[in-house]
Amino acid sequence: AAAAVEEVVEEPVEEVSTAIQDEVDEAAEEPESFHQVVKDKFIEGGVTWMTPVLICLILGLAIAIERIITLNMATTNTDKLLANVEDALATGGVDAAIEVTRDTKGPVASIFTQGLMRMSEGIEMVEKSIIAYGSVEMGRLERGLVWISLFIALAPMLGFTGTVIGMIEAFDSIEAAGDISPQIVANGIKVALLTTVAGLIVGIILQVFYNYLVSKIDSLVNRMEDASITLVDLLVKHKLTNK
């Protein structure tokens, strides 16, 4: 009877133990989250070299996002603005047109304002004023791009520096051990590869943002130039009409 009781007790215990082991195995087989993988690789790559690369990414993205917001806010419906300026010139003259441009945000409206304020000095002065102030507005649009380009170049360089340091550590380990084995050089080579990959990824991400910003600025500059030419034509037409 005692043997029978022991067999009955042992069977549930073995089943519970097997179930727990199965759950542990399933948990071990579950893939790690992307965040956890990135965190582990960051630590494995070495905080000394991965941190500067991460700083380049954070600063570069911060400047890129600020530029994207600024450029989107600077975008103006130039056709609508030109129509409003033409109506103001026809009804209220240059002063009314200046009020319209001052009430409109964006670099195109600012250029229009500067040109209209020189209308009393002649069309040639209007053109010179538009060209000069257009260069100023272009400089404002391009502000911050030089820092993004710096981080694009700096991040891979920091990664390659970590690569060189990692390889030096690997050879130092070989020299200290007096033997070549995978375990001796694995850590140094891992640091070298991870820092290189991190630097290249940061450079690629920032390069995409940089190219987008450059294309956005080129589009805005083209609109500014086209709108400025149209404004000069409107002013010439207004001057001839009011002679």
C-alpha positions in Angstrom: 0.0 0.0 0.0 2.9 2.4 0.9 4.5 1.7 -2.5 1.3 2.5 -4.3 1.0 5.8 -2.4 4.5 6.8 -3.3 3.9 6.0 -7.0 0.7 8.1 -6.9 2.6 11.1 -5.3 5.6 10.9 -7.6 3.6 10.9 -10.8 2.1 14.4 -10.2 5.4 15.8 -9.0 7.1 14.6 -12.1 4.3 16.1 -14.3 4.6 19.5 -12.5 8.4 19.4 -12.8 8.1 18.6 -16.5 5.5 21.4 -17.1 7.8 24.0 -15.4 10.8 22.9 -17.4 8.7 23.2 -20.6 7.7 26.7 -19.7 11.3 27.7 -18.9 12.4 26.2 -22.3 9.7 28.1 -24.1 10.7 31.4 -22.4 14.3 30.8 -23.3 13.3 30.2 -26.9 11.3 33.4 -27.2 13.1 36.1 -29.3 14.3 39.2 -27.5 12.7 42.5 -28.3 14.4 44.9 -30.6 15.0 47.4 -27.8 16.7 44.7 -25.7 18.9 43.6 -28.6 20.0 47.2 -29.3 20.7 47.7 -25.6 22.8 44.4 -25.4 24.8 45.3 -28.5 25.4 48.8 -27.2 26.9 47.4 -24.0 28.9 44.8 -25.8 30.3 47.4 -28.2 31.7 49.3 -25.3 30.3 52.4 -23.7 33.4 54.4 -24.3 33.0 54.3 -28.1 29.3 53.7 -28.5 28.3 56.7 -26.4 29.9 59.3 -28.8 28.2 57.6 -31.7 24.9 57.8 -29.9 25.4 61.5 -29.1 26.0 62.2 -32.8 22.7 60.4 -33.6 20.7 62.3 -31.0 22.1 65.8 -31.9 21.9 65.1 -35.6 18.2 64.0 -35.3 17.4 67.0 -33.1 18.7 69.5 -35.6 17.1 67.6 -38.5 13.7 67.6 -36.9 14.0 71.3 -36.0 14.9 72.1 -39.6 12.0 70.0 -41.0 9.5 71.8 -38.8 11.0 75.2 -39.7 11.0 74.5 -43.4 7.4 73.2 -43.4 6.3 76.4 -41.6 8.3 78.5 -44.1 6.4 77.0 -47.0 4.0 79.5 -48.5 1.3 79.3 -51.2 3.1 81.7 -53.6 0.2 81.7 -56.1 -2.2 82.9 -53.5 0.2 85.4 -52.2 0.9 86.8 -55.6 -2.8 87.1 -56.3 -3.4 89.0 -53.1 -0.5 91.3 -53.8 -1.8 92.0 -57.3 -5.3 92.8 -55.9 -3.8 95.0 -53.3 -1.7 96.9 -55.9 -4.8 97.4 -58.0 -7.0 98.6 -55.2 -4.7 100.3 -52.6 -1.3 100.6 -54.2 2.1 99.7 -52.8 1.2 100.4 -49.2 -1.7 98.0 -49.3 0.6 95.3 -50.9 3.1 95.8 -48.1 0.4 95.2 -45.5 -0.5 92.0 -47.3 3.1 90.7 -47.3 3.7 91.7 -43.7 0.7 89.7 -42.6 1.9 86.6 -44.4 4.6 84.3 -42.9 7.5 82.8 -44.7 10.6 83.8 -46.6 8.8 84.6 -49.8 6.6 87.2 -48.1 9.6 88.7 -46.4 11.4 89.1 -49.7 8.3 90.7 -51.2 8.1 93.2 -48.3 11.7 94.2 -48.8 11.2 94.7 -52.5 7.9 96.6 -52.1 9.5 99.0 -49.6 12.0 100.0 -52.3 9.4 100.7 -54.9 9.7 104.4 -54.6 13.4 104.1 -55.6 12.7 102.4 -58.9 12.4 98.9 -60.3 16.2 98.4 -60.4 16.4 99.0 -56.6 13.6 96.6 -56.1 15.4 93.9 -58.0 18.7 94.5 -56.1 16.8 94.4 -52.8 15.1 91.2 -53.7 18.4 89.5 -54.7 20.2 90.7 -51.6 17.4 89.7 -49.1 16.9 86.5 -51.0 20.5 85.5 -50.1 19.8 86.3 -46.5 16.7 84.1 -46.4 18.6 81.3 -48.2 21.2 81.4 -45.4 18.5 81.1 -42.8 17.0 78.1 -44.5 20.4 76.4 -44.7 21.2 77.1 -41.0 22.1 73.9 -39.2 22.9 71.8 -42.2 26.6 72.1 -41.6 26.2 70.4 -38.2 24.3 67.5 -39.7 27.0 67.0 -42.3 29.5 67.1 -39.5 27.8 64.3 -37.6 27.4 62.3 -40.8 31.2 62.4 -41.2 32.0 62.1 -37.5 29.9 59.1 -36.6 31.6 56.6 -39.0 35.0 58.0 -38.0 34.3 57.3 -34.3 33.1 53.9 -35.3 36.3 53.2 -37.2 38.4 54.5 -34.3 36.6 52.0 -32.0 37.4 49.3 -34.7 41.1 50.2 -34.5 41.1 50.2 -30.7 39.3 46.8 -30.6 41.8 45.2 -33.0 44.7 46.6 -30.9 43.1 45.0 -27.8 42.7 41.7 -29.6 46.4 41.7 -30.6 47.4 42.7 -27.0 45.4 39.7 -25.8 47.2 37.4 -28.3 50.6 38.8 -27.2 49.8 38.4 -23.5 48.5 34.8 -23.9 51.2 33.8 -26.4 48.7 31.9 -28.4 46.0 32.5 -31.0 42.5 31.2 -30.1 39.0 32.4 -30.8 38.2 33.1 -27.1 41.2 35.4 -26.8 40.5 37.6 -29.8 36.6 37.4 -29.8 36.0 40.3 -27.4 38.3 42.7 -29.3 36.9 41.8 -32.7 33.3 42.1 -31.4 34.0 45.6 -30.1 35.6 46.5 -33.5 32.7 45.3 -35.5 29.9 46.7 -33.3 31.4 50.2 -33.3 31.8 50.2 -37.0 28.2 49.0 -37.6 26.9 51.7 -35.2 28.8 54.5 -36.8 27.7 53.4 -40.3 24.0 53.1 -39.3 24.1 56.6 -37.7 25.7 58.1 -40.8 23.1 56.4 -43.1 20.2 57.7 -41.0 21.5 61.3 -40.9 22.4 61.2 -44.6 18.7 60.4 -45.4 17.5 63.4 -43.4 20.2 65.6 -44.8 19.3 64.9 -48.4 15.6 65.5 -47.6 16.4 68.9 -46.1 18.6 69.8 -49.1 15.8 68.9 -51.5 13.3 70.8 -49.4 15.5 73.9 -49.4 16.1 73.7 -53.1 12.3 73.6 -53.7 11.8 76.6 -51.5 14.6 78.6 -53.2 13.1 77.8 -56.6 9.7 79.1 -55.5 11.3 82.2 -54.1 13.1 82.9 -57.4 10.0 82.3 -59.5 7.8 84.4 -57.2 10.3 87.2 -57.2 10.4 87.4 -60.9 6.6 87.5 -61.0 6.5 90.2 -58.4 8.9 92.4 -60.4 6.6 91.9 -63.5 3.6 92.9 -61.4 5.4 96.1 -60.1 6.4 97.0 -63.7 2.8 96.5 -64.8 1.5 98.6 -61.9 4.0 101.4 -62.6 3.1 101.6 -66.3 -0.6 101.5 -65.5 -0.4 104.4 -63.0 1.7 106.7 -65.2 
